[in-house]
Amino acid sequence: MVCGPADVEGDGDQDALVINYDVEGTVDLLRNDGNGGFVRSVALRLGGELSNMATADMDADGDLDLLITNIRNSTVTLARNDGQGAFSVVSTFLALGMPRVVVPADVNGDGAPDVVVSCQGTDQVLVALNNGTGQLTLSATLTTGREPIGVTTGDIDTDGDLDVLVANISSGSVSTWLNNAAGPTLSTKAGQEAARLQLAPNPAHQAARVQVPTGTTQVQIFSSLGQLVHSQAVGAGQAEVTVPLAGLPAGVYLVRAGQAVARLVVE
């Protein structure tokens, strides 16, 4: 579930949009009554498995529209706001490889918010340009580190345009692209890749063996949200350790030993 505040009715108070991890792929709208009370309604039913959303005025009509990523369907959907908080799907484009995070950002400097999407499954970031009316056209595909999750934009080199930064969960790196003046073409300056750990078995159940690099003093396991869930010391000269997994919920974790990292699936 992801929740974000947005004044979708234009009445001056903050409503809330919520995407649900359900079989119908629903988006809920919680309308603010102005006194902090909220009235829930279903804004959209998209199907699939929704992962992230963002709001921006994509069609320059003065209200906030909605962008939604769908992991299962590998799509990014634009839903237009009628100004009263009623949303309708106007376009959907393919974002193959588990689109995770969508960010509206004016990367070509024409005043219209474009779209930047991280795709975890293909190790890529997609950039789609907005013609000013909400029509999106894919303009760039950027290669990242392993399994990009978080993506954001900012003027990193102080040249007046928005650059792109991506956090890669499995490679433990940050990839940076500096935007040229035109926007669509971005020059790659990727963060240094972390070495990959050897894990077995993977997926694992009760325990996993980790082959640690020379000089490693500690093995850590992090949840997909970045929370440290396990830490254990590595003895001098020890080349392999066994980490216990009993009690950890099923899911994807990041194992780190020194500067080396690897993804571990717990079943």
N, C-alpha and C positions, 0 to 999 in steps of 0.2 A: 504494500500500500504506500502510495506517495501522495502527500498533501501539499498544496501551494496556495497562498493568499493572492487574490486578484479582485479588483473592483470590476466585475464583469457586467454590471448593470449601469455603471457610470453615475451612481447616486452618491458617491463620496465616501462610502464605507467599504471595508474589505470583506468580500465574500471568500469562499474557499472551494477549490476544486480538488477532488480526490480520485485517483485511479486505483482500481481494485484488482487484486490478483485472483479473479474468479473466471469461471469457464465462459462467461458471456462477455468478458472484457469491458466492463462498465466503467463509466466516469460519472461520479456523483457531483452535483452542485449543491453547496450549502449556502443558501442566501442569508445574508446578514440583515436583520430587521432594523439595524441602526442602534440597537441597545445591547448588542453582543449576543443576541439570540439567533439561532440558525435554523432554517427550514430546509430539509433535505429533499432533493429530487434527482432522478436519473437523467443526466444530460446527454449521454451517448451510450450506445451498445455497439462495440466494435469487434467483439470476438477475439480469439487468440489469447495472448498473454502480454498485457501492457507492462512496460518497465519504467517509463519516465515521461514527463510532460514539461512544457514551458508555455508561457503566454507572451504575446506580442501583437501589436497592430500590424498584421501582415498585409492587409488590403487598404490601408490608409483611409479608413472611414471613421477613425476616432475611438474605436472600442478595441478591447483585447480579444484576439482570437487564440486558438489553442492548437499546439503541436504535441503529438503523442507518438512515442516509439512502441512498437509491438515486436517482442522477441520471437514469438512463435511464427508469426506471419512474415517476419523480416520486412516490415514496412514502417514508414513515417507518414502519419496522417495529419492533414491540416483541416481543422474544423472552424468554420466562420461563425462569428458572433453577430447576431442581428441587432445588438445594442441593448437588448433587454435580458441578456443571459441565456438565450436559446441558441444552441449550437447545431450546425449542420455540416456534414463532411463535404468538402469541395474538391479535395485532391488527396491522392495517396501515391507515394512513390516507393519503389523497392530499395531496401537498404540491406542487401544480402549479408548474413553473418551476424545475427543477434545484435541489432541496434540497441544500445543501452541508454545513452544520454543524448538529449537534443538541446542545443543552445541557439537561440536567435541572436544574430550579430550582423551588423552592417559591414561586411568584409570588403566590399568594393566601393564604399564611400558614396553611394548614390542616395542615401537617406532612407532606404527601405531595408528592413531586417531580413537578412539571408539566414540560412540554416546550416549548422555544423552538427554532425552526428558521429558519435563513436560506435564502431561495430566490433564487438568483442570477439566474435567467431572468426573474422577474416583478418584481424590485426590491421584495421584501416580506419580512417576518418573520412567521411564524405562531406563535401561542401556543395550546397545547392543555392543558386542565386535566385533572388526574388525580383520579378520585373516591376514591382511596385503595386500590383493588384492582387498579389497572393499566388501568382503562377510561379512555380519553382522549377528550375532547370539544373540538373547536376553539372557542376563545372570542374570539380577536382576530386581525385581520390588519393589520399595521402597514406603512405605506409608507416605504421607505428611500431612500437615494441610489442611484446607478446601480451595479448588480451587487454586492449585499451578499455578503460571504464570511464573515468572522469574526464571531462573536456571543458575548457573554458577559453575565453579570449581576453586579450588586453594588449595595450601598446607597449610591447617589451623593449623595442629598440628606439622609442620616442621619436618615430618618424611620422606620427599623425594617423596611422591606420592600425587596425586590429590584427594582431598575430594570434596564433593558435597554440595552446598547450594541452597535452594529453598525459594522464597518469596511466601507466601500464602495470596491471596488477601482477602478472606472472613474471615479467622481466624486472620488476622492481625499479622502473626507470620513468623518467618524464621526457616526452618528445616535444620539441618546439619547432614551429614553422614560422619563419619571418615572412610577412606579407609584402609583396611588391606593390607598387602604386596602383596597378590595375585590379588587384584583388584576387582574381581566379587562380593565378599561378602563385604558389607559395614555395619558398626554398626551404628544404629540410635541414634542420639541425637537431638531430635526435640526441637525447640524453644517453649517457653511457649505459650499455646493457649489463645487467648483473649476470654473473655466471649461473648456470643451471645446476641444481642439485639432482642427485640420483636417489629416487625413492622406490621402495618395494615393500609390499605390493601397493599398487595404486590403480584402481580404488582399493581402500583398506577398510577393515572393520574394527578390530580391537587394538591393533598396533601396527606401526610401520617402521621399517628400517631406513635410516638416513645415512648415506655415505658423506662424511663431512670433509671439507678441505683441510689441508694441513694448517695448524695454528688456530683452528676454530675453538672457542672457549664456551660457546653457548648455542643451543638450538631453540628457536622460538616458533610458535604456531599462532597465526593470526586468523580471525574470522574474515568473511567477505566484507565486513563493515570496518575492518582495521583494528578490531579489538584483540589484545593479547589474551589468548586462552590457555597457553601452556608454555613453560620455559624450563629448560633443564641444562645443567652444566655438562661440558664435554671434558673428559680427562686428557691430560697431556699425552700426546702420541696416539690418542684414540682415533681410529679411522671410520668407525661406524657406531651409531647409537640406535637404540630402539625407543621410539616415543610411544607412550600409551595414548590410545584414542577413546577408551571406554568412557562413556558419559558425554561425549561430544555429539551434538545433533548432526544428523546427516546433512551434508552440504559440501561446499567448496572452501578450502582453506589455503593459506599461503604459509609455506615453511621456509624459514630463513636460518642460515648458518653462516655467520660472518657476512660476506658480501654476496653469497650465493643464495638463490631462491628457487622454489619450485611450487607448482600447484598440486595440492593433494585433495582427492575426492574421498570423503568419508561416507560410507553407506550404512 
